[in-house]
Amino acid sequence: MNTETQTNSLPEDVAAALVIHDEAKASYLAQRETLVTLGKRLEKHRATARAARHESETAGSEWRAAFRDADGELTLEVLKAKRDEQDKRELAESYEQLAAELEPSYQLAQVETAYARRTYDSTQEKARAAYGDHRLAIASAALFATAEGRTWLRLMQRQEDKHLHVVIREDITGNGATAQGQAERQQAARGRMERALAKLVDEAAAAVEPAKADPLEQTLQALDLTAYELTGRATNVLVLNRQRAEAQALLERQDQQHSA
C-alpha cells in the first residue's frame, strides 16, 4: 500500500519520515532484484559447469577402462567416450568462463545492495519509531478521554506517591535533608514505578489478544535478507568500499579485453 495516500492526516515530520522510508525501500528492492537475478544466473552457470565437469570425468574413466579392456584398440566405444570427455570438458570450461565473467558484476551488485540496505535500515528504523510514537500518542489520548482511562491515570499517580513513601521509609537511598538526596529518592521511586508499569503491561499483554497492526504499520516491518546479500563484517563501509573498487576494476579490465 502506498504511503503517499495515507499521510494526509499525519504530522508533517511523521509523514516525511514515511515518504523517505518508501523511497529507500523501493531503491533497495530494485537493487536487490538485480542482485538476485545475477545470483541465480551465477548459480546456474556454476551448477552446469560442475555437472559437465563430472560427466567429463566419468567419460574419461569409461574410455580409459574400455581402452585397457580392448588392449589398446581404438574401438568405436573408446572413441565415442573419448570425444564425450573432451566435449564435456570444453562445455564445463565454457560455463566456468561465463561464471568468471559474471562474478565481478555479481560482487558489485552485492556491494550496491548492501549500501542500499544500510540506507533502508536507517530510514525504516526512523519511520517505524516516528509512526509508532504517533500511534501511541493517539491511542493514549483516546484512552485518557474515557472515564476508565482517567481513573487508571489517577491510580497510577497514586502508585508513584506510594513508591516514594516506601523509598523514604526505607531511608536507604539519598539524604532527605538535602536537595540532591531528595532528587535521588525521586529517581529511585520513578525507577520502581517504571518497573511496576512494565510488569503491568507484560501481564496485560499476556492476558488479552493484541490488536492487529494497521496496513501502514505492516509496510514498516523490516524486510528479510536474501541468501545473496552480504552480512556481518562484510557490510562494513571500509570493506564495501574496497570490494566496490575491486569489482569496478575487474569490470573495466573485462571491457578492455572485449574491445581489444
N, C-alpha and C positions, 0 to 999 in steps of 0.2 A: 504494500500500500504506500502510495506516495505521500511523503511527509508534507509536501507543499500544500496539499488540500486540507491539512489538519491543524495547521499552525496559526490560523487566523485569530483564535481566541487565547493563544498563549502569550505570556510576557515576551517582550522583544528579545531578551537575552536567551531565553529558552528556545524560542523559535529559530534564532540564528544558530545556536549550537546544533539543533536538529538538521538544519539545512547543510551545515558544514559536514556533519556526520554522513548524510546521504551522499554528498559529493565524494567524500573519501571512500565510502563503501563501494560506490559504483566504479570508481577508479581502480580500487583493489580487486574487485571481482573481474573487471575486464583484463587486468594484468594477470590475474590468476588463471583465467581461462586460456590465455596464450601459453602460460607455463604448463598447464595440464595437457594441452594439445601437443606441445613439444615433448613432454614427458612420455606420453603414450606412443608417439612416433619412435622415440629413442628406445623404449622398451620393446616395441615390435621389431625394430632392426636388430637389436641385440639378441632377442629370442630366436629370430630367424637365423642369425649368424651362428648361434650355438647349435641349433638343430642341424644346419648344413655342415658344420664342423664335425658333429657327431656322426652324421651319415657318411662323411668323407672318411673318417677314421674306420668306420665299420666296413666300408667298401675296400679300403686299403688292407684291412685284415683278411677280408674274404679273398681278394685276388692273390695275395701272397700265400695264403693257405692252399688255394687251388693251384697256384704255380708250382708249389712244392709237391703237391699230390700228382701233378702231371709231369713231374720230373723235368721241369723247365720248359715244357712245351707251351707255346702261346696259343692256348685254345680260345675259342670264342668266349667262353665263360670268363677266362682270365682277362682277356682284352676288354670285355664289357665292364667288369668290375674295376679294372684299372682306369677306364675312361670315367666311370662314375666317381671314383675317388678324386680325380682331377677336377671334374665338373663341380662337384660339391665343395671342394676346397676353394675353387675360384669364386663360387657363389658366396661362401662364408666370408671370404676376403672382401668381396664387394659390399656385403651388408655391414661388415665391420668398418669399412671405409665410410659408408653412409652414416653410421653411428658416430664415428670420429668427427666427421664434418659437422654433424648436428650438435655435438657436445658443447661447443662454445656458445651457441645460441641458447641452448638449454640452461647453461650456467648463468648467462646474462639475464635470462628470464627469471631465474631463481633469485638473483640479486634484486632486480627491479620489483619483483613481487614482495620480497622482504621489506624493501623500502616503503612500498605502498601499504604493507601490513602495519608497519610501525605508525604511519600516519593514521591509518584506520583505527588501530587500537587506541591511540590517543584521543581521537575525536569521539570514538564510541564510549570511552570511559567518561569523558566530559559531558556528552549528550545524555547518557543514561543517568548520571548524577544530577544534572540540571533538571531533567524531566521528572526524576524520582523525587527530588526536593519539592518541585512544584506540585506534584500529585499529593505528596504528604501534607503540604500546606493546605491544599484544597480540602482533602479528606478531614484534616484536623479542624478546620473552620466549620465544616458541616457537622462534625461530631459535637463540637462545643456549642453549636447553635441549638442542640437538643437539651431537654431537661436532664436526661441521663448523663450527657456529656459534661454539663456544668457541675452536676453532682460529683462525677468522677474527678473532675479537676479540683474541686474544693477538698475532697477527701485526700487526694494526693498531696495537696499543700499541707494538710494536717500531718500527713506521714513525714514530710520533710521536717516539720517542727518536732515531731516525735523523735526522729533520729538525732536532731540537735540536742534535745534534752538528754538522750542516752549518752551522747558523747560528753556532755558537760558533767553528768553524774559520774561517769567512769573516771573523769579527771586524769586521763592518760595523755590525751593529745592537747597540746597548746597550753598556754598560761592565760586564764581568763582575765587576769589583771592587766594585760597588755593588748594593744590593738592587733599586733601580729598574732598573738596567741588566739584571739577571738576569730581572726581570719582563718587560722589553721583548723579551728574547730568547725567553722562553717564549711570549709573544704572537706573535712572528714565526714561531716553529716551529708553533704552533697554526694560524696562517693558512695556512702551506704544507700542513699536514696536511688542513685543510678543503678546500683546492683539489684536492689529490690524491684525496680521498674523493669529491668532486663529479665528478671525471673518471672515477673508477672506476664510480660509479653510472650516469653517462651511457653509458659503454661497455657496461655490463651490460644497461641498458635497451634499447640498440640491438641487442643480440645475442639477447635472449630475448623471447618473446611475453608481454606484460604480463598479469597476472591481471585477470579481468573485475571490474567494480565490483559490489558486492553490491546487492540491491534497495533497501536503506535509503540507501546512498550515492547511488544514482541519483535518489532523491527530493530529494536536496540539491543537485542541479545547478541552476544559475541559469536561470530562465525567460527566454526571449527576449521582447523588447518587441514590441508590436503596432504597426502603422502609425498607429494613432490616438493613441498615447501621446506625451506631451511628452518632449523630450530636451534634453540640454545645458544651456545657461544658463536655459532656460525652467523648469527644475526647481529653480532657486534658491529658497530658502524665502521671501525677500522678494518675489520675483516671483510665487510661488504665492499668497502672502497677498493681494497686490494683485489678482490675477486672480480669486481667490475672492470678494473684496469686490465687484468689478465685476460678476461673474456673478450674485451674490445680489441686488445692487441691480437689475439688469435683470429678474430673475425677479419681484421684488417689484413692479416697475413693471407688468409684464405682468399679474400678479394683480389689481392695482388697476384696470387698463384693462378686464379681463374682468368684474370685479364692478361696474363703473360702469354 
